[in-house]
Amino acid sequence: MSIKKSSLYGTATAVTLALALSACGGGSGGGGAVGGTYDKDATVNIGSLYEPQNLDNTAGGGQGVTEALNGNVYEGLFKLADDGEVEPLLAEDHKVSEDGLTYTFTLQEGVTFHSGKQLSSKDVKYSLERVLAEDSQSARKSNLEVIEDIATPDARTVKVTLSKRSISFVYNLSYVWIINSEAKDLKTSEDGTGPYRLKKWTRGSALSLDRFDGYWGEAAANKQVVFHYYKDATALNNALLTNAVDIVTSEQSPDALDQFTSNPNYKVNDGNSTTKLLLAFNDKAEPFTDVKVRQAVSAAIDDKKLLESVWGGYGKLIGSMVPPTDPWYEDLTDVDTHDPARAKKLLKEAGHADGFSFTLDTPNYDPHPTAATFIKSELAKVGITVKINTITSDEWYTKVYQNRDFTATLQEHVNDRDLVWYGNPDFYWGYDDKQVTRWVEEAEAAATEAEQTELLKKVNRKTAEDAASDWLYLYPQIVVANTKLSGYPLNGLNSQFFAYDIKKKS
């Protein structure tokens, strides 16, 4: 799971493994129209709202460290490409035993860290053990606890034995950064194998990356990228308009888009997002233990009207936790249609004919306060009283995620393929359906991706029918760029932003 503006990062299940080898290139494909010559020594200035908390993704670095460093500074054995496919990266080849329990990886030759040390199997072992360490805050920790043993028979071979079959294993490895086993001070420095090395990080301002001349793969298309950090969307947009930045990784102010769509110097790209805005019920707290109450609340809220009021013509209704880029996606919006009459009928059947009241814990950053006010108004129409309790992200993490001290909350879930959390009764929203848990477990142990997909489609429909949460809408992924740029990523997959293919016209 990944939650915006917090240090939580996600879980997932498997995607199809692409057979073609990919180094640092591979189809970012942004929409700028750069024809002919581009400046190979250009500096690309990137505007973002998400500054890293630190530079270590096992120590709560947050969304910003993934955006800036994943794929750019650090690489994994595999990578999650912008189209959602998993591609080999530092793993030249891999084999899986017939029982699905032993994975043998052969590493690329000629790979060096930015410090000059050559990559070896011991570094891979070290990197996996960092994720699994007791104090690790890595998103992959729980997923990779299936690892039973890591052997390094020679410098280029890593042999990993699992305690049980995990069809998601290769997918999860795409999130594990391979780090020099001798590196120090990783919260403020780095030693990766990627196409860029860290030049400077000025907290509260910017983080700059320089092209690494010793990179093992195809060289970055630009000499330097600088991530500039802003406190709000207005400041970010002003930076783009004044050419302080060339591109905005994720537009968060839809009202401001007209100034770019009407200007021939900019291109507005509407890509695919994996970020869902949830009204998450505590399914173990009254009255949301009752499926009819959850269904009533969901039916009472006009998700389409909410999406339109927040994002205008952008974004998408999905009716479940599964975005269209997931293999097990089905359009389930018909399960959660806006129907106030049905909501009142369900409330009466649940013994709440006169309604009820509850507190909605709401993060204090956009769009949550706006969504909370809208939800309060919608539910008042069917007799439900909502008290909005506005809290910070840190308070949300402690109160809601850690202590489960809530009745309902709003939150953004960033990651793809995170439907599987509904199979975990101990997750913060407390949904507990034994059949769903079995389907999730069987999907993870599946021998084929077709079997996995079929099982997770069942999970998707059952959780939608149970209104396990109310999935309000899927965020748009709006990348706004100067038309001098091309090759930038278009899709918002788990906050990563590959910069190495970006070309800037001279």
N, C-alpha and C positions, 0 to 999 in steps of 0.2 A: 504494500500500500504506500502511496505517496500522497501527502497532504500538503497543499500549498502553504508557504510561509511557516513551515515547521520542519523539524529534522527527521520526520518519518519518511521512509521510502519503501516502495512496494514489494508485493509478491506477484507471482505469475505462474502460468502454466505454459506448455510448450507451444512453439510455432514451428512451421516447416523449416527444416534445415536446408539452406541453399547449398548446392554442390560447388558452385563456382567460387574460386579463390578471389578475395578482395583485400587489397591493402588499404591505403587511405582514401582511395577514390570511391566511386560506387554510387553515383546517381543521386546526389542531393537535388540537383535540377531546378534551382530557383528560377523565378520568372523574369528577371531582368533581361533586357535584350542587348547584350554586349556582343557586337559584331566586330570581326577583325581583331585588331591589336588590343591587348590588355596589358596592364602594368604588372609585371611579375614581381616588382619590388614595392608594390603598393602596401599601404597601411589601411586595413579595413576597420572602421570604427563602429562598434556594435552597441546599441542602447538596450538596457535591461533594467527591470525593477527588482531583480533577484540577486543581490550580492551574496557570495558565500559567507557562511558563519565562520568556517575555517576551510582549509584545503584538503581535509581528510574525510573521505566518504565512509569511513568506519567510525568516525568520531562526531557525527552530527553536523557535517558540513552543509547540509540542507540542499534545497533545490538549486541554488546558485552554483554550487561546486560541480554538480552534474552538468549544468548548462555550459559552464566555461571549460572544464577539464576533461569530461568524458569524451573519448575519441580524439580529442585535440592534443592533450598532454599525456593521458593514460590510455592504454589499450587493454583489451581482454583477449582471451583465447578466441572468442567470437565477438561479433558486434551485431547490434540491432540496427539494421539499415533504416533509412527514412521511410521506406515503403513497408516496414514492419517485418521484413524477412530477417532471419538469423543467418549471418555469413561468417565463414572462417576468417580469422585475422591472425593472431599470433600462433594459432594452431594450424600447421600446414595440412595435417591429416588427423583423423581420429577413427578408432574402431571400437565397436561395442560387442561384448560377449553375447552369446545366444540367450543367456538368462537375463540380460539387461542390467547386470550388476557391476560389470567391470568396463571402464572406459580407459582406453589407451590413447594418449595424445602425443603426436610428434610435432615439435616446435619448428617454426621457421628458422632457417639458417641466417647468420649475419645480422641478427638484431642486437642493437646495443642500447643501453639506457643513456639518458642525457649526460650522466656522469662519465660515460665512456666504458663502463663495465658491460661485458657481454651477457645477454640473457641466457639463463640456464634453467633446467627443471627445478632446481632448488628455489629459485625466485618464485616460480609458480606455486610450489608447495607452501612457501612462506606467505604468499598473498592469500591463498585459501585459508590458511590457519589464522591470519589476521581477521578475516571475516568471521570465523568461528570462535574467536577469542571471547572470554567471559565478559570483557568490557566493551565488546564491539557493538556499535549501534547500526551496523549495516542492515539494509533492507533484505539482503540475501541470507542473513544468518539462519533464520528458521528453515528456509528452503534447503540450505546446504548442510543442515545437521544430519541429513541422510548419508553424508560421507562417513565411511567407517575407517578407511585407510588411504594414505597418499604415499606412493612409492616413487622413487626417482632412480630407476636402474641405470640411466646414463644421462648425460648433459642435455640431450634433446628429447628425452622420453619421460612422460609423466603417466603413472598408472593409478587411477582412482577407483577404489572399491566402495560400492554403496551397500548399505544395510538392507535396502529394499529398492525395487524398481522405481525410477522416477523419470517419466517421459519429459519432464520439464528441465532436466538437468542441464542440457546444453544451452537452453534458453537462459537459465539462471546464471550460467557462466558468462554470458554476454555483459553482465552487470559487474563482474569482478575485475577490478583493475589489477594488472600485473605490475608489481612494484619491486624495485631493487631490494633484496633482502638485507642490504647493508645501509639502506637509507635512514636518515635521522630527521627529526623535527618536521614531520609530514603535515602538521597543521599550518605551517607557514612556508614550507618549501615543497619541492617535489623531485622525484626521480623516476620518470616514466619512459616509455618507448615511443611516444606519439610523434606526429609531424611537427609539433611545436614544443618549445621548452618555456618555462615561466621566466619572464624578464623581471617584472616588478608587480607587486600588489600594494596599492595604497588604499588602506581601509577607508571605506566611506566614499570612495571616489572611482577608482578604476583598477583593472587587472589587465596587464599586457602580456602577450605571448609572442615569441620570436620563432620564425621558421628554424627547425633543427636541421643543420646541414648534414648530419650523420644519419638521417632517417633511413630505415631499411626499405621503405616502400616508395611510392611516387611522391615527389616533393609537393608541399603545399603550394597552391596557386598564387599565394600572396606572401609577402615577407613578414608581415606582422598583423596581428589582430589585437584590438584593445576593446575590452568590455567596459563600458562606462555605466555607472550605476546611478539611478535616480529614485527619488522618494515617492514620486507620484506620476500618473500617466500624463498629466499636463506638461510637466517639466520634460518628460521623455519625448513627447510630440514636438515641443518647442526646439529641442536639441536636433531633431530630424529636420525640421523646417529651416533651421539656421545652419545646416550642414556640419554641426558638431558631431553627429553620428550619421552613418550611411544606411543603417538598417535597424529596425526594432524587432526583437526576437518574438514578441507576443504583444499585440496591441490590446490594451485593456480599457480603452476609452472609445467606444463605438460612435459616440456623438461627435468625435473629432475626425472621423474618417472622410467627411466631405471635403475637407481641405487638402486631402491627398488624392482622392479619386478624381477631383476636378483639376489637378495639377499634373501636366505632362512630365514633370521631373520625377514623379514617384509612381510606383506600382503597388497596388494593394492585392495581396495574395490570400485567398481563402483556402487553407489547407485542412487536413484532417486532424482533429484533436482526440485525445483519449481522456480528457478531464471532464468528470461528471460532477454536477452540483447536486448534493443529496440533502434531503430532509431525512435525517437518520433517526429512527425511533429507537428507544431503549426497549427492545422486545421482551425484556425481563422485568419491566416496570409497568405497573398499572397506569393508564388503562390499555397500554399498547401490547400487553400480553394477548389481547383479543384481536384476532385477525380481522374481524369485522370493523373494529375501530380503526385499524390501520388502513383498511380499504376505504372506509368512509372519509378519512382525512385526505387520502390520495384523490378520491373522486371529487372532493370539494374544491380542490386547487386547480385553477386554470393554468396549466403549465405553458400552454401556447401563448397566453397573454403575458405571463411573466417573462418568457423568453423574448417576446417582442419588445416589452418595456425596457429590458436591460440591454439587449443586443440588436434591436432593430431587425433587419433581415438576415442576420447571421445566426449561427448555431443550429442545433437540431434536437428534436424530441426523439427519445429512444425507448422509453417505457421500461427500462431495465438497467442493470449495471454494465451491460455489454455494448461497447461502441461498434460501429460498422467495420472497423479494421480488425476486430477479433474474429478468428475462424468460426466461432460458434454463435455469431450474431444472427438474430432474427428480429424483425421489427415487431415489438410487442406493445406498441402504443395503444392498440385496441383493447388491451387488458386494463389500461389505466386511463380511461376516457374521462373528460370533465363532465360530471353529472351530479349537480347539487341535490336533485330529487332522490337519486340513488343513495347519496351520502346520508341524507336524513333517514331514509328507510333502514340503512345499515346501522345507524346510531340507535334507532328505536329497537331493532332486533338485538342489539348488544346491551340494552338496558340503559341507554343514555338519550332517551327521547328529548330531555331538556338540555342536552349538551353536557359539557364538562369543561374544566380549565386545566391548562398545563403551562409549564415554563419552557421556553425555547432558548437554549444557550446558543448565542450567536457570535461568531468571531467579528471583531470590530473593523475589518477591512472589506472593501468592496469585492463582490456585490452582496455580501451577506446581510448588512443592515437593510438594504433596499429589498432583498428577497424576504427577509423576516417581516417587514412592514406589510408587504404584499400578502404574505401567507396569513398574517393576523387578520387582515381585512377579509380575505376569502373565507376563512374559517368562521368568522363572526356571522356570516350569512347563513350558516347551518347550526348556529347556537354554540359554537365552541369558542371559549375565551383563551387568548394566548397572551402570556406575559413574556416580553422579550428581555432576556438577560444578556447584555452585551459584555463580552470578555475578550481578552487578548489571546494571541495564539499560544503563548506559554501557559496561560490559565486554562485554555482549552485542552492542551496536552495533558496537564495534571488532572483537571476536574473530570473531563469526559473520557479521554483515552486511557489514562492510567487508573483512575479511581472509579470509573463508571458511574459517577455521581451526576446523573442527568436523566431527564425524561425524554427529551427530543433535542436535536441539535442540527445545525447547518454545517456542512463541510464540503470541500472540494477533494475528490479523489483523482489523482493524476494518472496513475499507471494503467497500461493496457492489461488485459487478461487477469484482472483482479476480482473477478466473480467468485473465485474459490474461497474468499474470506467468509462467504455465507455458509461454507461447510465447517467452519470453526466456531463452535458454541461459545468459546472464550473470547472471541473478538469483541471489540467495545460495544457493538450494537446488540449483542446477545441473541441473535437469531439462532434457534436450535430446532432443526428438523432432522430426525435420524436418517430419513431417506436421502435427503440432500447431502448430509455428511458422508453417507455410503457412496453416493454417486461421485462426489468430489474425490474420495479416496480411490475409487475404482478408476476414475479418469486419470489420476496421477500414475497409477500402476498399469495403465493400458499398454498393450503391445504395439498398437498402431495409432496414428493421429486421427484416423477416421473414427475409431472406437472412442477415443478421447473426446472428439468433437460431438459425437452423438450423445454422450453422457452429459457433457456440459450444456448442451442445448436443453436437456431435461432440467438441469439445475436452473438455467436461465428462466424457463417458463414457470417452474414451481415457485421460485422466489418472487417473480412478478405477480403471480396469482395470489400469493400470500401477502403481497405488499410488505415484504420484509423491510423495505425502506421506500421512500418516495423519490424516484430519480427525476428531478425537476427538468434538467436539460443537459445536453452535451455542449460544452463550450465550443465556440469557433476557434480556429487557430489562424489568426490574422497576422501575417508578416508583412510589414510595410517597408519598402526599400527604395533607395534612389535608383533610377533607371540605369545608372552607370554600373550597377552590380548584376551579376548572374551567378548561378551555381550554389545558391544558398538553400538550406533545407526549408521545405514548405510545411511539414507536418510536425505536430507537437507530441512526439512520442516520448513520454516519461521525462520531459524537460531537457533532453539533450539537444545540442545545437552545434552540428559539425560545421566548422569554419574553413576547413582546408580546401574545399572546392570553390570557394568564393573568388570570383574574378572581378577586377575593378578596371573599368576603361581608363585609359591614360588621359 
